[in-house]
Amino acid sequence: MVYKYSENGLRALRGGATGFSATAPAGRPLALAIEVPDIAPCGQCRVDMVNESGRTAWSGLAAITDGRLVITAPVELSSGLYWVRLYTGGADPAREFGLRLE
């Protein structure tokens, strides 16, 4: 996700393969810690990981503590581009992060 400021406000744009800063190994369980300092702590937030075509690859619960979203996904996902969607309430994600598994 690329954030751009303009005179009309903040816009969030999905990028392709370029601009990704998060990578992790494919084919083994994931343990992710993502900085989210502007989201209030929550005991249990829903997290969905979707593949490039939007199909859910994993869904589970995570906690936000000390400004970090900590995710433990006990699945072994194949190589590719994924989107990690954080839901703190409601139907729309509060945040979406790009993740490349290699």
Phi and psi in radians as a Rosetta constraint file:
Dihedral C 1 N 2 CA 2 C 2 CIRCULARHARMONIC -1.995 0.35
Dihedral N 2 CA 2 C 2 N 3 CIRCULARHARMONIC 2.263 0.35
Dihedral C 2 N 3 CA 3 C 3 CIRCULARHARMONIC -1.798 0.35
Dihedral N 3 CA 3 C 3 N 4 CIRCULARHARMONIC 2.271 0.35
Dihedral C 3 N 4 CA 4 C 4 CIRCULARHARMONIC -2.260 0.35
Dihedral N 4 CA 4 C 4 N 5 CIRCULARHARMONIC 2.361 0.35
Dihedral C 4 N 5 CA 5 C 5 CIRCULARHARMONIC -1.654 0.35
Dihedral N 5 CA 5 C 5 N 6 CIRCULARHARMONIC 2.428 0.35
Dihedral C 5 N 6 CA 6 C 6 CIRCULARHARMONIC -2.468 0.35
Dihedral N 6 CA 6 C 6 N 7 CIRCULARHARMONIC 3.073 0.35
Dihedral C 6 N 7 CA 7 C 7 CIRCULARHARMONIC -1.175 0.35
Dihedral N 7 CA 7 C 7 N 8 CIRCULARHARMONIC -0.254 0.35
Dihedral C 7 N 8 CA 8 C 8 CIRCULARHARMONIC -1.603 0.35
Dihedral N 8 CA 8 C 8 N 9 CIRCULARHARMONIC 0.036 0.35
Dihedral C 8 N 9 CA 9 C 9 CIRCULARHARMONIC 1.984 0.35
Dihedral N 9 CA 9 C 9 N 10 CIRCULARHARMONIC -2.935 0.35
Dihedral C 9 N 10 CA 10 C 10 CIRCULARHARMONIC -1.473 0.35
Dihedral N 10 CA 10 C 10 N 11 CIRCULARHARMONIC 2.302 0.35
Dihedral C 10 N 11 CA 11 C 11 CIRCULARHARMONIC -2.103 0.35
Dihedral N 11 CA 11 C 11 N 12 CIRCULARHARMONIC 2.456 0.35
Dihedral C 11 N 12 CA 12 C 12 CIRCULARHARMONIC -1.947 0.35
Dihedral N 12 CA 12 C 12 N 13 CIRCULARHARMONIC 2.220 0.35
Dihedral C 12 N 13 CA 13 C 13 CIRCULARHARMONIC -2.140 0.35
Dihedral N 13 CA 13 C 13 N 14 CIRCULARHARMONIC 2.424 0.35
Dihedral C 13 N 14 CA 14 C 14 CIRCULARHARMONIC -1.392 0.35
Dihedral N 14 CA 14 C 14 N 15 CIRCULARHARMONIC 2.337 0.35
Dihedral C 14 N 15 CA 15 C 15 CIRCULARHARMONIC -1.844 0.35
Dihedral N 15 CA 15 C 15 N 16 CIRCULARHARMONIC 2.983 0.35
Dihedral C 15 N 16 CA 16 C 16 CIRCULARHARMONIC -1.489 0.35
Dihedral N 16 CA 16 C 16 N 17 CIRCULARHARMONIC -2.433 0.35
Dihedral C 16 N 17 CA 17 C 17 CIRCULARHARMONIC -1.238 0.35
Dihedral N 17 CA 17 C 17 N 18 CIRCULARHARMONIC -0.426 0.35
Dihedral C 17 N 18 CA 18 C 18 CIRCULARHARMONIC -1.378 0.35
Dihedral N 18 CA 18 C 18 N 19 CIRCULARHARMONIC 2.668 0.35
Dihedral C 18 N 19 CA 19 C 19 CIRCULARHARMONIC 1.473 0.35
Dihedral N 19 CA 19 C 19 N 20 CIRCULARHARMONIC 0.073 0.35
Dihedral C 19 N 20 CA 20 C 20 CIRCULARHARMONIC -1.413 0.35
Dihedral N 20 CA 20 C 20 N 21 CIRCULARHARMONIC 2.310 0.35
Dihedral C 20 N 21 CA 21 C 21 CIRCULARHARMONIC -1.903 0.35
Dihedral N 21 CA 21 C 21 N 22 CIRCULARHARMONIC -0.262 0.35
Dihedral C 21 N 22 CA 22 C 22 CIRCULARHARMONIC -1.820 0.35
Dihedral N 22 CA 22 C 22 N 23 CIRCULARHARMONIC 2.119 0.35
Dihedral C 22 N 23 CA 23 C 23 CIRCULARHARMONIC -2.319 0.35
Dihedral N 23 CA 23 C 23 N 24 CIRCULARHARMONIC 2.685 0.35
Dihedral C 23 N 24 CA 24 C 24 CIRCULARHARMONIC -2.635 0.35
Dihedral N 24 CA 24 C 24 N 25 CIRCULARHARMONIC 2.800 0.35
Dihedral C 24 N 25 CA 25 C 25 CIRCULARHARMONIC -1.268 0.35
Dihedral N 25 CA 25 C 25 N 26 CIRCULARHARMONIC 2.472 0.35
Dihedral C 25 N 26 CA 26 C 26 CIRCULARHARMONIC -1.494 0.35
Dihedral N 26 CA 26 C 26 N 27 CIRCULARHARMONIC 2.835 0.35
Dihedral C 26 N 27 CA 27 C 27 CIRCULARHARMONIC 1.332 0.35
Dihedral N 27 CA 27 C 27 N 28 CIRCULARHARMONIC 0.306 0.35
Dihedral C 27 N 28 CA 28 C 28 CIRCULARHARMONIC -2.652 0.35
Dihedral N 28 CA 28 C 28 N 29 CIRCULARHARMONIC 2.783 0.35
Dihedral C 28 N 29 CA 29 C 29 CIRCULARHARMONIC -0.999 0.35
Dihedral N 29 CA 29 C 29 N 30 CIRCULARHARMONIC 2.606 0.35
Dihedral C 29 N 30 CA 30 C 30 CIRCULARHARMONIC -1.848 0.35
Dihedral N 30 CA 30 C 30 N 31 CIRCULARHARMONIC 2.472 0.35
Dihedral C 30 N 31 CA 31 C 31 CIRCULARHARMONIC -2.273 0.35
Dihedral N 31 CA 31 C 31 N 32 CIRCULARHARMONIC 1.921 0.35
Dihedral C 31 N 32 CA 32 C 32 CIRCULARHARMONIC -2.041 0.35
Dihedral N 32 CA 32 C 32 N 33 CIRCULARHARMONIC 2.514 0.35
Dihedral C 32 N 33 CA 33 C 33 CIRCULARHARMONIC -2.267 0.35
Dihedral N 33 CA 33 C 33 N 34 CIRCULARHARMONIC 2.049 0.35
Dihedral C 33 N 34 CA 34 C 34 CIRCULARHARMONIC -2.072 0.35
Dihedral N 34 CA 34 C 34 N 35 CIRCULARHARMONIC 2.265 0.35
Dihedral C 34 N 35 CA 35 C 35 CIRCULARHARMONIC -1.224 0.35
Dihedral N 35 CA 35 C 35 N 36 CIRCULARHARMONIC 2.154 0.35
Dihedral C 35 N 36 CA 36 C 36 CIRCULARHARMONIC -2.425 0.35
Dihedral N 36 CA 36 C 36 N 37 CIRCULARHARMONIC 1.129 0.35
Dihedral C 36 N 37 CA 37 C 37 CIRCULARHARMONIC -1.145 0.35
Dihedral N 37 CA 37 C 37 N 38 CIRCULARHARMONIC -0.345 0.35
Dihedral C 37 N 38 CA 38 C 38 CIRCULARHARMONIC -1.651 0.35
Dihedral N 38 CA 38 C 38 N 39 CIRCULARHARMONIC 0.114 0.35
Dihedral C 38 N 39 CA 39 C 39 CIRCULARHARMONIC -1.905 0.35
Dihedral N 39 CA 39 C 39 N 40 CIRCULARHARMONIC 2.304 0.35
Dihedral C 39 N 40 CA 40 C 40 CIRCULARHARMONIC -1.104 0.35
Dihedral N 40 CA 40 C 40 N 41 CIRCULARHARMONIC 2.579 0.35
Dihedral C 40 N 41 CA 41 C 41 CIRCULARHARMONIC -0.988 0.35
Dihedral N 41 CA 41 C 41 N 42 CIRCULARHARMONIC 2.455 0.35
Dihedral C 41 N 42 CA 42 C 42 CIRCULARHARMONIC -2.451 0.35
Dihedral N 42 CA 42 C 42 N 43 CIRCULARHARMONIC 2.442 0.35
Dihedral C 42 N 43 CA 43 C 43 CIRCULARHARMONIC -1.146 0.35
Dihedral N 43 CA 43 C 43 N 44 CIRCULARHARMONIC -0.750 0.35
Dihedral C 43 N 44 CA 44 C 44 CIRCULARHARMONIC -2.497 0.35
Dihedral N 44 CA 44 C 44 N 45 CIRCULARHARMONIC 2.006 0.35
Dihedral C 44 N 45 CA 45 C 45 CIRCULARHARMONIC -1.973 0.35
Dihedral N 45 CA 45 C 45 N 46 CIRCULARHARMONIC 2.559 0.35
Dihedral C 45 N 46 CA 46 C 46 CIRCULARHARMONIC -1.459 0.35
Dihedral N 46 CA 46 C 46 N 47 CIRCULARHARMONIC 2.431 0.35
Dihedral C 46 N 47 CA 47 C 47 CIRCULARHARMONIC -2.241 0.35
Dihedral N 47 CA 47 C 47 N 48 CIRCULARHARMONIC 2.289 0.35
Dihedral C 47 N 48 CA 48 C 48 CIRCULARHARMONIC -2.058 0.35
Dihedral N 48 CA 48 C 48 N 49 CIRCULARHARMONIC 2.404 0.35
Dihedral C 48 N 49 CA 49 C 49 CIRCULARHARMONIC -1.958 0.35
Dihedral N 49 CA 49 C 49 N 50 CIRCULARHARMONIC 2.114 0.35
Dihedral C 49 N 50 CA 50 C 50 CIRCULARHARMONIC -2.066 0.35
Dihedral N 50 CA 50 C 50 N 51 CIRCULARHARMONIC 2.622 0.35
Dihedral C 50 N 51 CA 51 C 51 CIRCULARHARMONIC -1.473 0.35
Dihedral N 51 CA 51 C 51 N 52 CIRCULARHARMONIC -3.069 0.35
Dihedral C 51 N 52 CA 52 C 52 CIRCULARHARMONIC -1.017 0.35
Dihedral N 52 CA 52 C 52 N 53 CIRCULARHARMONIC -0.513 0.35
Dihedral C 52 N 53 CA 53 C 53 CIRCULARHARMONIC -1.578 0.35
Dihedral N 53 CA 53 C 53 N 54 CIRCULARHARMONIC 0.051 0.35
Dihedral C 53 N 54 CA 54 C 54 CIRCULARHARMONIC 1.548 0.35
Dihedral N 54 CA 54 C 54 N 55 CIRCULARHARMONIC 0.074 0.35
Dihedral C 54 N 55 CA 55 C 55 CIRCULARHARMONIC -1.411 0.35
Dihedral N 55 CA 55 C 55 N 56 CIRCULARHARMONIC 2.350 0.35
Dihedral C 55 N 56 CA 56 C 56 CIRCULARHARMONIC -1.159 0.35
Dihedral N 56 CA 56 C 56 N 57 CIRCULARHARMONIC 2.157 0.35
Dihedral C 56 N 57 CA 57 C 57 CIRCULARHARMONIC -1.713 0.35
Dihedral N 57 CA 57 C 57 N 58 CIRCULARHARMONIC -0.493 0.35
Dihedral C 57 N 58 CA 58 C 58 CIRCULARHARMONIC -2.816 0.35
Dihedral N 58 CA 58 C 58 N 59 CIRCULARHARMONIC 2.542 0.35
Dihedral C 58 N 59 CA 59 C 59 CIRCULARHARMONIC -2.472 0.35
Dihedral N 59 CA 59 C 59 N 60 CIRCULARHARMONIC 2.423 0.35
Dihedral C 59 N 60 CA 60 C 60 CIRCULARHARMONIC -2.940 0.35
Dihedral N 60 CA 60 C 60 N 61 CIRCULARHARMONIC -2.926 0.35
Dihedral C 60 N 61 CA 61 C 61 CIRCULARHARMONIC -1.949 0.35
Dihedral N 61 CA 61 C 61 N 62 CIRCULARHARMONIC 2.622 0.35
Dihedral C 61 N 62 CA 62 C 62 CIRCULARHARMONIC -2.532 0.35
Dihedral N 62 CA 62 C 62 N 63 CIRCULARHARMONIC 2.904 0.35
Dihedral C 62 N 63 CA 63 C 63 CIRCULARHARMONIC -2.069 0.35
Dihedral N 63 CA 63 C 63 N 64 CIRCULARHARMONIC 2.615 0.35
Dihedral C 63 N 64 CA 64 C 64 CIRCULARHARMONIC -1.918 0.35
Dihedral N 64 CA 64 C 64 N 65 CIRCULARHARMONIC 2.057 0.35
Dihedral C 64 N 65 CA 65 C 65 CIRCULARHARMONIC -2.391 0.35
Dihedral N 65 CA 65 C 65 N 66 CIRCULARHARMONIC 2.444 0.35
Dihedral C 65 N 66 CA 66 C 66 CIRCULARHARMONIC 0.901 0.35
Dihedral N 66 CA 66 C 66 N 67 CIRCULARHARMONIC 0.668 0.35
Dihedral C 66 N 67 CA 67 C 67 CIRCULARHARMONIC 1.297 0.35
Dihedral N 67 CA 67 C 67 N 68 CIRCULARHARMONIC 0.274 0.35
Dihedral C 67 N 68 CA 68 C 68 CIRCULARHARMONIC -2.251 0.35
Dihedral N 68 CA 68 C 68 N 69 CIRCULARHARMONIC 2.363 0.35
Dihedral C 68 N 69 CA 69 C 69 CIRCULARHARMONIC -1.588 0.35
Dihedral N 69 CA 69 C 69 N 70 CIRCULARHARMONIC 2.104 0.35
Dihedral C 69 N 70 CA 70 C 70 CIRCULARHARMONIC -1.912 0.35
Dihedral N 70 CA 70 C 70 N 71 CIRCULARHARMONIC 2.107 0.35
Dihedral C 70 N 71 CA 71 C 71 CIRCULARHARMONIC -2.105 0.35
Dihedral N 71 CA 71 C 71 N 72 CIRCULARHARMONIC 2.283 0.35
Dihedral C 71 N 72 CA 72 C 72 CIRCULARHARMONIC -2.121 0.35
Dihedral N 72 CA 72 C 72 N 73 CIRCULARHARMONIC 1.924 0.35
Dihedral C 72 N 73 CA 73 C 73 CIRCULARHARMONIC -1.913 0.35
Dihedral N 73 CA 73 C 73 N 74 CIRCULARHARMONIC 1.884 0.35
Dihedral C 73 N 74 CA 74 C 74 CIRCULARHARMONIC -1.414 0.35
Dihedral N 74 CA 74 C 74 N 75 CIRCULARHARMONIC 0.443 0.35
Dihedral C 74 N 75 CA 75 C 75 CIRCULARHARMONIC -1.877 0.35
Dihedral N 75 CA 75 C 75 N 76 CIRCULARHARMONIC 2.739 0.35
Dihedral C 75 N 76 CA 76 C 76 CIRCULARHARMONIC -1.870 0.35
Dihedral N 76 CA 76 C 76 N 77 CIRCULARHARMONIC 1.764 0.35
Dihedral C 76 N 77 CA 77 C 77 CIRCULARHARMONIC -1.598 0.35
Dihedral N 77 CA 77 C 77 N 78 CIRCULARHARMONIC 2.591 0.35
Dihedral C 77 N 78 CA 78 C 78 CIRCULARHARMONIC -1.370 0.35
Dihedral N 78 CA 78 C 78 N 79 CIRCULARHARMONIC 2.944 0.35
Dihedral C 78 N 79 CA 79 C 79 CIRCULARHARMONIC -1.022 0.35
Dihedral N 79 CA 79 C 79 N 80 CIRCULARHARMONIC 2.572 0.35
Dihedral C 79 N 80 CA 80 C 80 CIRCULARHARMONIC 2.567 0.35
Dihedral N 80 CA 80 C 80 N 81 CIRCULARHARMONIC -3.029 0.35
Dihedral C 80 N 81 CA 81 C 81 CIRCULARHARMONIC -1.740 0.35
Dihedral N 81 CA 81 C 81 N 82 CIRCULARHARMONIC 2.305 0.35
Dihedral C 81 N 82 CA 82 C 82 CIRCULARHARMONIC -2.275 0.35
Dihedral N 82 CA 82 C 82 N 83 CIRCULARHARMONIC 2.754 0.35
Dihedral C 82 N 83 CA 83 C 83 CIRCULARHARMONIC -2.054 0.35
Dihedral N 83 CA 83 C 83 N 84 CIRCULARHARMONIC 2.233 0.35
Dihedral C 83 N 84 CA 84 C 84 CIRCULARHARMONIC -1.751 0.35
Dihedral N 84 CA 84 C 84 N 85 CIRCULARHARMONIC 2.032 0.35
Dihedral C 84 N 85 CA 85 C 85 CIRCULARHARMONIC -1.916 0.35
Dihedral N 85 CA 85 C 85 N 86 CIRCULARHARMONIC 2.220 0.35
Dihedral C 85 N 86 CA 86 C 86 CIRCULARHARMONIC -1.833 0.35
Dihedral N 86 CA 86 C 86 N 87 CIRCULARHARMONIC 2.192 0.35
Dihedral C 86 N 87 CA 87 C 87 CIRCULARHARMONIC -2.011 0.35
Dihedral N 87 CA 87 C 87 N 88 CIRCULARHARMONIC 2.131 0.35
Dihedral C 87 N 88 CA 88 C 88 CIRCULARHARMONIC -1.855 0.35
Dihedral N 88 CA 88 C 88 N 89 CIRCULARHARMONIC 0.043 0.35
Dihedral C 88 N 89 CA 89 C 89 CIRCULARHARMONIC 2.576 0.35
Dihedral N 89 CA 89 C 89 N 90 CIRCULARHARMONIC 2.517 0.35
Dihedral C 89 N 90 CA 90 C 90 CIRCULARHARMONIC 1.508 0.35
Dihedral N 90 CA 90 C 90 N 91 CIRCULARHARMONIC 3.110 0.35
Dihedral C 90 N 91 CA 91 C 91 CIRCULARHARMONIC -1.512 0.35
Dihedral N 91 CA 91 C 91 N 92 CIRCULARHARMONIC -0.391 0.35
Dihedral C 91 N 92 CA 92 C 92 CIRCULARHARMONIC -1.677 0.35
Dihedral N 92 CA 92 C 92 N 93 CIRCULARHARMONIC 2.496 0.35
Dihedral C 92 N 93 CA 93 C 93 CIRCULARHARMONIC -1.178 0.35
Dihedral N 93 CA 93 C 93 N 94 CIRCULARHARMONIC 2.496 0.35
Dihedral C 93 N 94 CA 94 C 94 CIRCULARHARMONIC -1.315 0.35
Dihedral N 94 CA 94 C 94 N 95 CIRCULARHARMONIC -0.559 0.35
Dihedral C 94 N 95 CA 95 C 95 CIRCULARHARMONIC -2.603 0.35
Dihedral N 95 CA 95 C 95 N 96 CIRCULARHARMONIC 2.744 0.35
Dihedral C 95 N 96 CA 96 C 96 CIRCULARHARMONIC -2.453 0.35
Dihedral N 96 CA 96 C 96 N 97 CIRCULARHARMONIC 2.293 0.35
Dihedral C 96 N 97 CA 97 C 97 CIRCULARHARMONIC -2.175 0.35
Dihedral N 97 CA 97 C 97 N 98 CIRCULARHARMONIC 2.477 0.35
Dihedral C 97 N 98 CA 98 C 98 CIRCULARHARMONIC -1.501 0.35
Dihedral N 98 CA 98 C 98 N 99 CIRCULARHARMONIC 2.492 0.35
Dihedral C 98 N 99 CA 99 C 99 CIRCULARHARMONIC -2.497 0.35
Dihedral N 99 CA 99 C 99 N 100 CIRCULARHARMONIC 2.214 0.35
Dihedral C 99 N 100 CA 100 C 100 CIRCULARHARMONIC -1.883 0.35
Dihedral N 100 CA 100 C 100 N 101 CIRCULARHARMONIC 2.193 0.35
Dihedral C 100 N 101 CA 101 C 101 CIRCULARHARMONIC -1.750 0.35
Dihedral N 101 CA 101 C 101 N 102 CIRCULARHARMONIC 2.247 0.35
